[in-house]
Amino acid sequence: MLTTLLVATTAIVLACAASVCLALSVAARSNAEELSRIERTLAQANYPLTENVLRQMRGLSGADFVLLDGQRRVVVATLALSEPDRELLKTEPPRRHIDTLADTTEIRLAGREYFAHVVPAAREATVTLGQHLVVLYSRDQWWSVAWQVALPIVGAGLVAILLAVALTTLIAGWLVRPIEALREQSERIAAGQFEPVAHSPRNDELADLANSINRMTARLKQYEDEVRRSEQLRTLDQLGAGMAHTLRNSATGARLAIELFQRKNPEAAASESFGTAIHQLEVMEAFIQKFLHLGRRTARRTTFDLAEVVAGAIELVRPAFDHAHVRLETRCPSEPILVEGDPESLRELALNLLLNALEATGGTRDPGARVVAETLVSAGHRAEIRVSDSGPGPAPETSRRMFEPFVSEKPEGTGLGLYLSRQIAEAHGGSIRWCREDDLTKFVVCLPSLENPTTEQRS
């Protein structure tokens, strides 16, 4: 912007200088024409050039006059002349046609500088022959006229320069501040701080650039989160694979030991405690599968009844609900809901939602705590799994990130249950969402269904 201001200022100064020169030239030509008119007037005058007449002419034209006789002696003058001045006038200035004041002779009389021009006096206006009239135009008067001509132009030039400076400053502020903000934002992005630029009400190229930087910032933030999650999942997969295999083998061995004990002790086979222990071991095995399948899910696809899969998951967790004194309500259709996918993965999804709901309500010590599990076909011909709980709901700081990995409100939680549930739903062409409705926290899984049977609900 400084370069632009210098160019504009230089252009204004040059334009003003050219205008002043042109105006001074026009003024000089105008003064020369005035002297020419005086010359023509005196050449045609038929009245005597007395001192009174010359003084009147001085008042009308602003010039001084000196009348010389044939011997170059001063006859009449409108200014006081000294003896050296009189001697100077005996040297006749050149007589020629003048177009500008530059064509006149410059002399110094009575302590002042004059433009001098000799005019032959008319025969009728003189007493003796050969008289000449010297017309003197004061240089000070010329400079006064020049300043009167040049001052408005110079003033206009100064005003134009001030306006250029003000306009340049305004434009610089309008452009430089946003550019500086974008530069600082770019430096923050380079330092790893992916914060968007503040929205600007302006609608120009800089606003488009800011929007582009904001989009780039959002994508970089997304890429960073994805890379971080991938690194976390890779690390967890490497560390947990061995542990998961060991734990799964231990849980399987414990379940086989209990079943063997039941076969050897028929009288204890009907004990509810043994059934609960076997169910809990099966749930443990299902959770261990998370670590074994994390990030590399290669599920088989088949057609199956979603209601039956969800019912199986409900039966696995029902003892845990009874133990925690949380009422589990189920609403399943009388007709099958056919979907295509991996039944084991969807059973794991249902288990995740049911156990999350149990943990959300089991610690409240509310005698009215309940969880509602539904399987149905929605109006959009989509199969849905809905799990609602009467818990307090997620905290605001985690509510928007519930389906991200390693996000959990439980001190002992891994934050993988809902993340894996979202992966399973999306792998089946569906989606998962949550909402707070009628004091219930509701998770809804939508899946594409193969049929849309009539879904009469049974509890």
N, C-alpha and C positions, 0 to 999 in steps of 0.2 A: 504493500500500500504506500510505503514511503516513496518508492520509485514513481508510482502513479501521481502522487502529490507533487513531486519535483517536476515531472513532465508537464502537469497541468499548470503549475506556477510559472514555469519557463514560457509556456505558450501564452499565458496571460500577460507576462511582462513584455514579451516580444510584440504582442498585439497592441498593448498600450503604447510602447515606444513607437511603433509604426504609425499609430493613430496620432500621437503627439507630433511626430515629424510632419505628417500630412497636414495636420491642423495648423502648425506653424508656417508651413509652406503656403497654405491658403491665406493665412493672415498676412504674411509678407507680400504676397501677390496683391491682396486687397489694399494694403497700404501703398504699394507701388501704383496701383490704379488710382488711388486717391491723389497721389502726387501728380500723376499724369493729368487728372482732371483739373488740378490747380494750375498746372502749366497751360492747359488749353484755355482756362478761364482768364488767366493773366494775359495770354497772347491775344485775346479778343477784347480786352478791357478798353473802354473809351473814357475812363475817368482817371484823374491823377492819383498816383500811388503815394498818398500822404501817410504820415505816421498814424493818423487816426484810422485810415482805411486798412492799413496793414494790421493794426491791433484788432480790428473787427474780424479780419480774415483769420488772425491767430485764434480768436475765440471760437470761430466756426470750425476750423480744421485741426486745431491742436498743434500746428507747426509754427515755428518762428521764421521771421523774414528779415532779410537784409537787402536793401536797395543800393546797388553800386553804380557809380557814374562811369563814363567812358574810360576814366583813368584808374578804375578799380578802387576808388575811394568810397567810403561809406557815406551814403546820403541820409538814409533813414534805416533804423534797426528797431526791432521789437524786443531786443535784449541788450543789456549793458555790455559793451565790448571794450576791452582794454587795448592799449596800443599794439601789443604783440598780436592780438586777435585781428586787428585791422590790417596789420602787415601780412598775416596769414591769408586773409581774403583777397589780397592783391594777386595771389597765385590762383589763376582761374581754374576751378575744377573742370574735369572733362565733361563736355556736353554730349550726351548720347541718350538714345531711347532706353528707358528702364522698364523691365518686366517685374523685377522683384527689388527689394531693398538692397540685395547683394550687388546690384548694378550701380548703386550710388557711391559717392565718395564719403569716407568716414573722416570727420575732422573733430577737433576739440576746441570749443569756444566757451569762454566764460566759465571754465572749470567743468564743462559737461561734454559728453560725447554726443555727436549728431551725425545723422545721415544727411549729406548735403547734395543738393541738385540745383544746377544753375538754369534759370529760365529767362530767355530774352524778354524784356518788357515791351509792351505794345507801344507804338509810336504815339498814339493818342494819350497814353497814360503817363508819359514822361515829359519833362520840360526840355531836356537835351537829348540828343541822339546817343545811341550806343549804351544805354543803361541796361543793367541786368539785375534780375531779382534772384537772390540765393534763398532757396527753400530749405529750412533746417528741421529735420524730424528727430526728436530726442530719442537716444537709445534707451534711456530709462522708461520713457513712455512706451517704446516698443516692447521692452521686457514686461511691463505691466499688462499690455495687451496679450503678450505671449502666455503669461501666467493665467490670465483670465481664460484663455483658450485651452491651455494644457491642464489646468487644475481639475476641471470636471472629469477629464479623461483619466488622469492619475487617480482621482478619488474613486471613479468607477472600477479601475483596475485593482485598487486596494480592497474594495468591497468584494470584487470577484475572487481575489486571493483568499480573503477571510471566509467567504462562502465555500470555496474549494477545500480549505483546511477543515472547516466544520463538517462539510459533507463527507470528506475522506475519513475524518475521525468517527463520524456516525457509521459509515459503511464498515470501517475497520472494526468498530465495536460489534456491529451486527454480524460480521463474518469471523473475526478473529476469536471472539469468546467461544462460539460453538466449535470452531476448529481446535482451539486449545483444550476444550472439554473432550473432544474426540481423541486428541493426542494422549491426554491423561488416561482415558479409558483404554486405549490401545496398550499403553504401558502396563496398566493393571491386568489386562488380559494376558500380556506376555509374562507377567509375574504369577499368573495362575488364579487371579481373582476375577471370576466370571460374573461380573455385576453389570446389569443393563444401564444404558445411558438414560438419563431423565428425559421423559417425553417433552417435546417442544411443540408449541402451537403453530409454529411456522410451517409453511408448505412450499418448500423449495428443494434444491438438490442436496443441501446439507441435512435437511430432515430425512430425505431418502437415504442418505449415507448413514445417519444415526440409526434408522430402522434396520438397515442392512447389518450394521455392527451389532445391534441387539439380537437379530436373528442368528448371526454368527456366534455371539456369546452364548445364546441358549443352546445351540447345537454343540458347541465345545463343552458346555456344562453337562449336556446329556452324554456326550462321548466320554467325558471324564468319569461320570457316574457309572457308565457301562463298563469301562475299563476297570474301575475300582471293584465293581461287583464281580467281574470275571476273575480278577486276581483273588478276591476273597473266596469265591466258589472253588477256584482251582486249589487254593491252599487248603480249604476245608475238605475238598475231595481227597487230596493227598494224605492229609492227617487222619481223616475219619474213615477212610476205606478199610484200613487194617483193624481199627477199633470196631467198626460196624460188623465185619466178618466174625470177629471174636465174640462180640455181644450176641449176634444172631445165633451162633453155634451154642453159646451158653443158654440162651432162652429156649432154643429147640431142645437141648438136652434136659433142661428143667421140665419142659412140658412133657417130654417122653417119660421122664422119671415119674411124674405125677400120674400119667396114664397107666404106666406099668404098676404103680402102687394100687391104683383102682382095680386093675384086673386081679391082682393078688389078694386084694381085700374087698370082696364084693359088698360086704356090709357097709363100707365107707364110700362106695361108688356114687350113692345118691346124695352125698353131702354137698350142700350149696357152696361151701367154702372151696372145695376142689374145683367146682365148675367156674367159680369166680376167678380162681388162680389161673386156670387154663385160658379163660377169656383175656385176662390181663397180659398173659404171656403172648397171646396172639396179637394183641394191640402193640406190645413192645416190638414184636417182629415186624409189624407193619411200619412202625416208625423207623426202625433200623433201615428199612428199604429206602428211606429218603436219602440217606447218605450213600447207599450203594448206587442209587439211580440219579443222584444229583448231577445235572448238567449233561447227562448222556442217556436220556430216556428213549428206549427202543421198544415201545409197547406193541403188542400184537393187536390187530383190529378184527372185531367180530361184531355181529348183531346180537343184542341182548336187551333184557328188560331192565331199564334204569331203576324202576321202583323196587325190583327184587334186590339189586345191588345195594341200594340205600337201606332197605330193610335189613340186609345182612350186616351192614355197618352199625345199624341201630342196635341189633342184638349183641354185637361185640361190646358196645359201650354201656349197655343198660345196667350191668352190675355196678359200674363205677358211678352211675347216676343214683342208683339206690343207696350206695354207700355214702354218697355226699348229701343225701336227702334233698335232691333236686328233682322236681317232677318233669318227666320227659313225655311230651305229647307228640304223637305221630299222626300224620294225615297222608294216607297213601291212596292212590286210585284203585278202583276195582278192576280196571282194564290195564293191560301192560302198556308201558311207554317204551317203544322201541327206539334205540339209538345205536349208532355204530361207533366203535372205539375199543378201548381196553377196559374191561370191567374192573380189573385190579387197580388201575390208576384212579378210576372214578370212585371206587370204594375208599381208596386212600384219601381222596378229596373230601368225601363225606365224613370220614373219620376226623380229619383235620378240623372241619367246621364244627362237628359235634363236640369234640374235646375242647376246642377254643371256647365254645358256648358254656360248657361245664365249668371251665376255669373262670369264666367271667361271672358266673352266678354262684359257684360253690363256696367262694370266700366271703360272700355277702352276709351269711347267716340269716338270710331272710326266709321265714317259713313259707312264703309264697313264691320262692324262686322257681322258675320254670323255663324250659326250653321246648320250642315247637319245631319239629322237623316235618317238612312237607315235600311231596313229589307230585308234580302236576304238569299239565300242558297249558301254556299261556294262550291268550287271545291271538298272539302272533305266530301260533303254530310252532312254538319253541318249547322244548322240554326244560323244566326248571326244577332245581333243588333249592329249597328255602329253609334256612335255619335261623330262628329268632330266639333271642334270650332276653331275660328281664334284668340283665346286669346294667351297670351304670354307663356303659359305652366307652369308647376309646378316648384318651386325652386329646385335647386340641392339637398339641404339638406332634402327635403321631397319626392323627386321623387322615391326613393327606398322603401319608407314606406307608400305609398299612400293608400294601402288597409288594413293598420293596424288601429285598433280603436283609436280614440282620436288624430288622426294626421290630422291637418288642418292648412291652411295658413290664414284662415279668422279669425279675432279677435272674431267674434261672432259665429264661427262655432263649432260644437261638434265633428267633425271628425268621424261621424258614417255613413254617406251616402254611401261612397265607401266600407266601411267595410261590411255594410248590403248587398250591391249589390254583393259583392263577396260571402257572405254566401248564398244568393238566387241562384246565378249561380251554386255554388258547390252543393247545395241541389238538383238541377235539373240535376246533372251529367255533368255540363259544367264548364266553366272557364271564367275569365275576365282578360284582359290585356290592356295596353295602350302603345302608341308610339307617337313620334313626326315625322310627315310626311308632306312634302310640306307646311311648315309653319302652319300646323294644328295639334292640339292636338286631337288624336283619341283614343277613348275607344271602344274596341271590346269585345262583349259577345258572346261566342260560346256555342250552346246548341245542344243536339242530336235531330234530326228531324225524324219524322215517315215516311215522303215521301220526294222525291226530285223532285218536279214539276218544269216545265219550268218557270223561273222567269223573265218575261218581265217587265222592270222597267217603272214606271209611276211617274211623278213629280206632 
